Amino acid sequence: MLASRSARRHALKDYFERKALTMLVLGFSSGLPFMLVGNTFGYWLRDRGISLSAIGFLSWVGIAYSMKFLWAPVIDRTAPPFLGRLGRRRSWMMLAQVLIGLGLAGMALAGVAHGLLLLGLLALVVAFASATQDIVIDAWRIESASDADELGLLTSAYTLGYRAALLMSEAVILIIASQIGWNGAYLFYGVLMGCGIGACLWAIEPARADQVMQGKASEAPLSTLRGLYDAIAGPFIAFFRAHGPKALLMLAAISLFQLPNFVMGPMANPLYHDIGLSKDMVGIVRGSFGLVAVLFGVAAGGYLSLRLGYMRTLLIGGAAQIAGTAAYAVLPYWHSPAIFAAVMMADNFGIAVAGIALVTYMSSLTSLGYTATQYALLTSTYAWAGKILKGFSGATVDALKQGHGLMAAYALFFLGSGAIGIPALLLFWVLDRHPHPSPDLDASA
């Protein structure tokens, strides 16, 4: 594990250091496309009269995020053509960011008018490039940290940037779309990816990781069977060797933890549409009360992680996340601005607390030399089940509507979405009762 200097508290000035500022903007770049091919994409489709079932199935483009461990070994050991002078991490970062910007512009130009197939394919390109960007930015964050305290600082900066991007792509875009239309809004966000490109150029390539990877390249080049085996199988062998039998339990708990958030996601914006909330109203509430809840959640997540540890913070955040998801069951029957704001705040607070704890916990489980692949494995693990199940969210609401009516179907759906988070809490409770030491982040198996 990265050595801690004394578990000091970070001062405000620490967030203005070059590394932290870079991480803040890269976090923004990482979070910007996520909702544009997810929940916000569903809002656009519902606004154009697309069925709930089709919206649910199109959300499967997000499965790219849960499959990124398949190409992470290549990113760990190579650099893309023509961009290698930027370094292993920054070159892949740059390529991914350019593809995201072009993909979002393509979605804007195609729109619904050219058919769902073309729009879905362009969304898949954005999701694939965004997942690749996540692989590299996560690796850069972990490898750039000189010790455990700085890892916490960079994780906080990343989370603030990521949550700011979600605010932009969930709330602000609704106000923009109401003024210039969805196509114009997506084109604007494609251009906005330029901020990530700027941060990539300003970032410093992690030297510690390069030294380890150069050693691997000289001992076992990727062109040899040994090198290929180490690139593909090495990260997984090192992970299971470090954590022993509990590795499977860890992966199971991580995979179930975010189910409430994933499964309910595609139906949140259609719910707002169907109960008559305007895009301006949703955007204003998200950008005010929702933002306040996120900031409090990030602060609470960092504080609880410091005082109670990752595991207990995961339990608290997971419980808050379940409650926030289930609270959406109120909106089909009572959706005044005050109640809507209260539900939004409960949901955002729980997700923020849980997210800080989960990201820091997963970061602590990686080993230098396999950072990108191991973290991609962990983030893919937490996403794959939710990404698959959320594709059936629209069909579930449609099925419940047959016997209960649309509003009752929404209420039952959100109650069920909250309840499926309970198994993860039980698994993390077991892990908390039987802790296992984290691997040495400076070791390469």
C-alpha positions as CSV (number, residue, x, y, z in Angstrom):
1,M,0.0,0.0,0.0
2,L,1.1,3.5,-0.6
3,A,2.8,4.9,2.4
4,S,1.0,7.5,4.3
5,R,2.8,10.6,5.5
6,S,0.7,10.8,8.7
7,A,-2.9,10.7,7.5
8,R,-2.9,14.5,7.5
9,R,-6.0,16.5,6.6
10,H,-5.8,18.3,3.3
11,A,-5.9,22.1,3.3
12,L,-7.7,24.1,0.6
13,K,-4.4,25.1,-1.0
14,D,-3.6,21.4,-1.8
15,Y,-6.5,21.4,-4.3
16,F,-4.8,24.2,-6.3
17,E,-1.6,22.2,-6.9
18,R,-1.0,21.2,-10.5
19,K,-1.7,17.5,-10.0
20,A,-5.0,18.1,-8.2
21,L,-6.2,20.7,-10.7
22,T,-5.3,18.4,-13.5
23,M,-7.2,15.6,-11.8
24,L,-10.2,17.9,-11.3
25,V,-10.5,18.6,-15.0
26,L,-9.8,15.0,-16.0
27,G,-12.6,13.9,-13.6
28,F,-14.9,16.4,-15.4
29,S,-13.8,14.9,-18.8
30,S,-14.4,11.4,-17.5
31,G,-17.9,12.2,-16.2
32,L,-19.2,14.3,-19.1
33,P,-20.1,11.5,-21.6
34,F,-21.5,9.0,-19.1
35,M,-25.0,10.4,-18.8
36,L,-25.0,11.5,-22.5
37,V,-25.2,7.9,-23.5
38,G,-27.2,6.9,-20.4
39,N,-30.0,8.6,-18.5
40,T,-29.9,11.9,-20.4
41,F,-30.0,10.0,-23.6
42,G,-33.2,8.4,-22.4
43,Y,-34.7,11.8,-21.7
44,W,-34.0,12.9,-25.3
45,L,-35.5,9.7,-26.6
46,R,-38.6,10.0,-24.4
47,D,-39.0,13.6,-25.5
48,R,-39.2,12.3,-29.0
49,G,-41.9,9.7,-28.2
50,I,-39.7,6.6,-28.1
51,S,-41.2,3.7,-26.0
52,L,-39.9,2.9,-22.6
53,S,-38.9,-0.6,-23.7
54,A,-36.8,0.8,-26.5
55,I,-35.2,3.3,-24.1
56,G,-34.3,0.5,-21.7
57,F,-32.8,-1.7,-24.4
58,L,-30.8,1.2,-25.9
59,S,-29.3,1.8,-22.4
60,W,-27.3,-1.4,-23.2
61,V,-24.7,0.7,-25.0
62,G,-23.4,1.4,-21.5
63,I,-22.3,-2.3,-21.2
64,A,-19.1,-1.0,-22.8
65,Y,-18.2,0.4,-19.4
66,S,-18.5,-3.1,-17.9
67,M,-16.4,-4.8,-20.5
68,K,-13.3,-2.5,-20.4
69,F,-11.2,-5.0,-18.6
70,L,-11.0,-6.9,-21.9
71,W,-8.9,-4.2,-23.6
72,A,-7.3,-2.7,-20.5
73,P,-4.2,-5.1,-20.8
74,V,-3.4,-3.5,-24.2
75,I,-3.7,0.0,-22.7
76,D,-1.4,-1.1,-19.8
77,R,1.4,-2.2,-22.1
78,T,1.2,-0.2,-25.3
79,A,0.7,3.3,-26.7
80,P,-1.5,4.1,-29.8
81,P,0.2,5.0,-33.1
82,F,1.4,8.5,-33.7
83,L,0.6,9.7,-30.1
84,G,3.3,7.7,-28.3
85,R,5.4,10.8,-27.6
86,L,2.8,11.9,-25.1
87,G,3.5,8.8,-23.0
88,R,1.5,5.6,-22.4
89,R,-1.3,7.1,-20.3
90,R,-1.7,10.5,-22.0
91,S,-1.6,9.1,-25.5
92,W,-4.6,6.8,-24.9
93,M,-6.3,9.6,-23.0
94,M,-6.0,11.9,-25.9
95,L,-7.2,9.4,-28.5
96,A,-10.3,8.5,-26.3
97,Q,-11.2,12.2,-25.8
98,V,-11.1,13.0,-29.5
99,L,-13.3,10.0,-30.3
100,I,-15.8,11.1,-27.6
101,G,-16.0,14.6,-29.0
102,L,-16.5,13.4,-32.5
103,G,-19.0,10.8,-31.4
104,L,-21.2,13.3,-29.5
105,A,-21.1,15.6,-32.6
106,G,-22.2,12.7,-34.7
107,M,-25.1,12.0,-32.4
108,A,-26.1,15.7,-32.6
109,L,-26.0,15.6,-36.4
110,A,-27.8,12.3,-36.8
111,G,-30.5,12.8,-34.2
112,V,-33.6,10.6,-33.9
113,A,-34.7,11.6,-37.5
114,H,-32.1,9.3,-39.1
115,G,-33.3,6.3,-37.1
116,L,-32.5,4.7,-33.8
117,L,-30.0,2.2,-35.3
118,L,-27.6,5.0,-36.4
119,L,-28.1,7.0,-33.2
120,G,-27.5,3.8,-31.1
121,L,-24.3,3.0,-33.0
122,L,-22.9,6.5,-32.5
123,A,-23.8,6.2,-28.8
124,L,-21.9,2.9,-28.6
125,V,-18.8,4.6,-30.1
126,V,-19.0,7.3,-27.4
127,A,-19.5,4.7,-24.7
128,F,-16.6,2.6,-25.9
129,A,-14.3,5.6,-26.1
130,S,-15.5,6.9,-22.7
131,A,-14.8,3.6,-21.1
132,T,-11.3,3.7,-22.6
133,Q,-10.8,7.2,-21.2
134,D,-11.9,6.0,-17.8
135,I,-9.4,3.2,-17.8
136,V,-6.5,5.6,-18.5
137,I,-7.7,8.4,-16.1
138,D,-8.1,5.9,-13.3
139,A,-4.7,4.5,-13.9
140,W,-3.2,8.1,-14.1
141,R,-4.9,9.0,-10.7
142,I,-3.5,5.9,-8.9
143,E,0.0,6.0,-10.4
144,S,0.4,9.7,-10.0
145,A,-0.2,9.5,-6.2
146,S,3.0,9.5,-4.2
147,D,1.4,8.2,-1.1
148,A,-2.0,7.2,0.4
149,D,-2.8,10.8,1.5
150,E,-2.2,12.1,-2.0
151,L,-4.3,9.3,-3.4
152,G,-7.2,10.5,-1.2
153,L,-6.6,14.1,-2.4
154,L,-6.7,13.1,-6.1
155,T,-9.7,10.8,-5.5
156,S,-11.6,13.7,-4.0
157,A,-10.6,16.1,-6.8
158,Y,-11.6,13.4,-9.4
159,T,-15.0,12.9,-7.7
160,L,-15.7,16.7,-7.5
161,G,-14.9,17.0,-11.2
162,Y,-16.9,13.9,-12.1
163,R,-19.9,15.1,-10.1
164,A,-19.7,18.5,-11.7
165,A,-19.8,16.8,-15.1
166,L,-22.8,14.8,-14.1
167,L,-24.5,18.1,-13.1
168,M,-23.7,19.5,-16.5
169,S,-24.9,16.4,-18.4
170,E,-28.0,15.8,-16.2
171,A,-29.2,19.2,-15.2
172,V,-27.7,22.1,-17.2
173,I,-28.2,20.2,-20.5
174,L,-31.9,20.2,-19.9
175,I,-32.0,23.9,-19.7
176,I,-29.8,24.2,-22.8
177,A,-31.9,21.6,-24.7
178,S,-35.1,23.6,-23.9
179,Q,-33.6,26.6,-25.6
180,I,-31.6,25.2,-28.6
181,G,-32.9,21.6,-28.8
182,W,-31.3,18.3,-28.0
183,N,-29.2,18.2,-31.2
184,G,-27.6,21.6,-30.5
185,A,-27.1,20.6,-26.9
186,Y,-25.2,17.4,-27.8
187,L,-23.1,19.3,-30.3
188,F,-22.1,21.8,-27.6
189,Y,-21.1,19.0,-25.2
190,G,-19.0,17.4,-28.0
191,V,-17.0,20.7,-28.2
192,L,-16.9,20.8,-24.4
193,M,-14.7,17.7,-24.4
194,G,-11.9,20.0,-25.4
195,C,-11.4,20.8,-21.7
196,G,-10.3,17.2,-21.2
197,I,-7.9,17.4,-24.1
198,G,-6.3,20.6,-22.5
199,A,-5.9,18.8,-19.2
200,C,-4.4,15.8,-20.9
201,L,-1.7,18.1,-22.5
202,W,-1.1,19.7,-19.1
203,A,-0.8,16.4,-17.2
204,I,2.5,14.9,-16.3
205,E,3.1,11.2,-17.3
206,P,3.5,9.1,-14.1
207,A,7.2,8.3,-13.8
208,R,6.9,5.5,-11.2
209,A,4.6,3.4,-13.4
210,D,6.7,4.0,-16.5
211,Q,9.7,2.5,-14.6
212,V,7.8,-0.6,-13.7
213,M,6.4,-1.0,-17.2
214,Q,9.8,-0.5,-18.8
215,G,11.2,-3.2,-16.6
216,K,8.3,-5.6,-17.7
217,A,8.9,-4.7,-21.3
218,S,12.6,-5.6,-21.1
219,E,12.1,-8.8,-19.1
220,A,9.1,-10.0,-21.0
221,P,8.3,-8.0,-24.2
222,L,4.6,-8.0,-25.2
223,S,5.6,-9.7,-28.5
224,T,6.7,-12.9,-26.6
225,L,4.4,-15.5,-25.1
226,R,5.6,-14.7,-21.6
227,G,4.9,-11.0,-22.1
228,L,1.5,-11.6,-23.6
229,Y,0.6,-13.9,-20.7
230,D,1.8,-11.4,-18.1
231,A,-0.2,-8.6,-19.8
232,I,-3.5,-10.6,-19.9
233,A,-3.3,-13.0,-17.0
234,G,-0.8,-11.3,-14.7
235,P,-3.2,-8.6,-13.3
236,F,-5.8,-11.2,-12.4
237,I,-3.3,-13.6,-10.9
238,A,-1.8,-10.8,-8.8
239,F,-5.2,-9.7,-7.6
240,F,-6.3,-13.2,-6.5
241,R,-2.9,-13.9,-5.0
242,A,-3.0,-10.7,-2.9
243,H,-6.6,-11.2,-1.6
244,G,-6.9,-15.0,-1.4
245,P,-10.3,-16.7,-1.1
246,K,-12.0,-13.4,-0.2
247,A,-11.3,-12.0,-3.6
248,L,-14.4,-13.5,-5.0
249,L,-16.5,-12.2,-2.1
250,M,-15.0,-8.7,-2.8
251,L,-15.9,-8.9,-6.4
252,A,-19.4,-10.1,-5.7
253,A,-20.0,-7.3,-3.2
254,I,-18.6,-4.7,-5.6
255,S,-20.8,-6.0,-8.5
256,L,-24.0,-5.7,-6.4
257,F,-23.3,-2.4,-4.7
258,Q,-24.5,0.0,-7.3
259,L,-27.4,-2.0,-8.6
260,P,-30.1,0.4,-7.2
261,N,-28.4,3.4,-9.0
262,F,-27.9,1.5,-12.3
263,V,-31.3,-0.2,-12.5
264,M,-33.4,2.9,-11.7
265,G,-31.4,5.2,-13.9
266,P,-33.1,4.7,-17.3
267,M,-36.6,5.3,-15.8
268,A,-35.9,8.5,-13.8
269,N,-36.1,10.9,-16.6
270,P,-39.1,9.2,-18.3
271,L,-40.8,9.4,-14.9
272,Y,-40.2,13.2,-14.8
273,H,-41.6,13.5,-18.3
274,D,-44.7,11.4,-17.6
275,I,-45.6,13.2,-14.3
276,G,-45.4,16.5,-16.1
277,L,-42.2,18.1,-14.7
278,S,-40.6,20.4,-17.2
279,K,-37.0,20.2,-18.3
280,D,-36.4,23.6,-16.8
281,M,-37.8,22.5,-13.4
282,V,-35.7,19.3,-13.4
283,G,-32.6,21.2,-14.4
284,I,-33.1,23.9,-11.8
285,V,-33.7,21.4,-9.0
286,R,-30.7,19.3,-10.0
287,G,-28.5,22.3,-10.3
288,S,-29.5,23.7,-6.9
289,F,-30.8,21.3,-4.3
290,G,-29.1,18.3,-6.1
291,L,-25.8,20.1,-6.2
292,V,-25.9,20.9,-2.5
293,A,-26.7,17.3,-1.7
294,V,-23.7,16.1,-3.8
295,L,-21.3,18.5,-2.1
296,F,-22.5,17.4,1.3
297,G,-22.3,13.8,0.2
298,V,-18.7,14.1,-1.1
299,A,-17.7,15.9,2.1
300,A,-19.4,13.3,4.3
301,G,-18.0,10.4,2.3
302,G,-14.4,11.8,2.7
303,Y,-14.9,12.5,6.4
304,L,-16.5,9.1,7.2
305,S,-13.8,7.2,5.2
306,L,-11.2,9.0,7.3
307,R,-12.9,8.4,10.6
308,L,-14.6,5.0,10.1
309,G,-12.7,3.4,7.2
310,Y,-13.8,2.4,3.7
311,M,-15.9,-0.6,4.7
312,R,-18.1,1.1,7.3
313,T,-18.5,4.1,5.0
314,L,-19.6,1.7,2.2
315,L,-22.3,0.3,4.6
316,I,-23.6,3.8,5.5
317,G,-23.5,5.0,1.9
318,G,-25.1,1.8,0.6
319,A,-28.0,2.2,3.0
320,A,-28.4,5.8,2.1
321,Q,-28.3,4.9,-1.6
322,I,-31.1,2.3,-1.1
323,A,-33.3,4.8,0.8
324,G,-32.7,7.5,-1.9
325,T,-33.7,5.1,-4.7
326,A,-36.8,3.9,-2.9
327,A,-37.9,7.5,-2.3
328,Y,-38.6,7.9,-6.0
329,A,-41.7,5.8,-5.4
330,V,-43.3,8.9,-3.8
331,L,-43.1,11.0,-7.0
332,P,-45.8,9.3,-9.0
333,Y,-48.4,10.4,-6.4
334,W,-46.9,13.6,-4.9
335,H,-44.5,15.6,-7.1
336,S,-44.6,19.1,-5.8
337,P,-41.4,21.1,-6.3
338,A,-40.6,20.7,-2.6
339,I,-41.1,16.9,-2.6
340,F,-39.2,16.5,-5.8
341,A,-36.3,18.5,-4.3
342,A,-36.3,16.4,-1.2
343,V,-36.2,13.1,-3.2
344,M,-33.4,14.4,-5.4
345,M,-31.3,15.5,-2.4
346,A,-31.8,12.1,-0.7
347,D,-30.7,10.2,-3.8
348,N,-27.7,12.5,-4.6
349,F,-26.4,12.4,-1.0
350,G,-26.5,8.6,-0.8
351,I,-24.9,8.1,-4.2
352,A,-22.1,10.6,-3.4
353,V,-21.2,9.1,0.0
354,A,-21.3,5.6,-1.5
355,G,-19.3,6.7,-4.5
356,I,-16.4,8.2,-2.5
357,A,-16.0,5.1,-0.4
358,L,-16.2,2.7,-3.3
359,V,-13.7,4.5,-5.5
360,T,-11.2,4.8,-2.7
361,Y,-11.7,1.2,-1.6
362,M,-11.2,-0.1,-5.2
363,S,-8.2,2.1,-5.7
364,S,-6.5,0.6,-2.6
365,L,-6.8,-2.9,-4.1
366,T,-4.6,-2.4,-7.1
367,S,-0.9,-3.2,-7.7
368,L,1.6,-0.9,-9.5
369,G,2.4,-2.4,-12.9
370,Y,-1.1,-3.7,-13.4
371,T,-3.0,-0.6,-12.4
372,A,-5.1,0.0,-15.5
373,T,-6.2,-3.6,-15.9
374,Q,-6.9,-4.3,-12.2
375,Y,-8.9,-1.1,-11.7
376,A,-10.7,-1.8,-15.0
377,L,-11.6,-5.3,-13.6
378,L,-12.9,-3.7,-10.4
379,T,-14.9,-1.0,-12.2
380,S,-16.2,-3.4,-14.8
381,T,-17.3,-5.7,-11.9
382,Y,-19.3,-3.0,-10.2
383,A,-20.9,-2.1,-13.5
384,W,-21.6,-5.3,-15.4
385,A,-24.6,-6.6,-13.5
386,G,-26.3,-3.2,-13.3
387,K,-25.6,-2.4,-17.0
388,I,-27.3,-5.6,-18.1
389,L,-30.3,-5.5,-15.7
390,K,-31.1,-1.8,-16.4
391,G,-31.8,-2.8,-20.1
392,F,-34.9,-4.5,-18.8
393,S,-36.1,-1.5,-16.7
394,G,-38.4,-0.1,-19.3
395,A,-39.9,-3.5,-20.1
396,T,-40.4,-4.0,-16.3
397,V,-42.4,-0.8,-16.0
398,D,-44.4,-1.7,-19.1
399,A,-45.2,-5.1,-17.7
400,L,-46.2,-3.7,-14.3
401,K,-48.4,-1.1,-16.0
402,Q,-50.7,-3.8,-17.4
403,G,-52.0,-4.7,-14.0
404,H,-51.4,-1.6,-11.9
405,G,-51.4,1.5,-14.2
406,L,-48.4,3.6,-15.1
407,M,-48.0,5.6,-11.9
408,A,-48.3,2.5,-9.6
409,A,-45.9,0.7,-12.0
410,Y,-43.3,3.4,-11.5
411,A,-43.7,3.3,-7.7
412,L,-43.3,-0.5,-7.5
413,F,-40.3,-0.3,-9.9
414,F,-38.4,2.2,-7.7
415,L,-39.2,0.3,-4.5
416,G,-37.8,-2.9,-6.1
417,S,-34.8,-1.0,-7.4
418,G,-33.9,0.1,-3.9
419,A,-34.4,-3.4,-2.4
420,I,-31.9,-5.0,-4.8
421,G,-29.1,-3.2,-3.0
422,I,-29.6,-5.1,0.2
423,P,-27.4,-8.2,-0.7
424,A,-24.4,-5.9,-1.3
425,L,-24.7,-4.5,2.2
426,L,-24.8,-8.0,3.7
427,L,-21.6,-9.0,1.8
428,F,-19.7,-5.8,2.8
429,W,-20.8,-6.5,6.4
430,V,-19.2,-9.9,6.2
431,L,-16.0,-8.4,4.7
432,D,-15.9,-5.8,7.5
433,R,-16.2,-8.6,10.1
434,H,-13.3,-10.5,8.4
435,P,-10.9,-7.9,7.0
436,H,-8.1,-8.8,4.7
437,P,-4.9,-6.7,4.3
438,S,-4.7,-4.6,1.1
439,P,-1.9,-5.4,-1.4
440,D,1.2,-3.3,-1.7
441,L,0.5,-0.7,-4.3
442,D,4.2,-0.4,-5.0
443,A,4.6,-4.1,-5.7
444,S,4.3,-5.7,-9.1
445,A,3.6,-9.3,-8.8
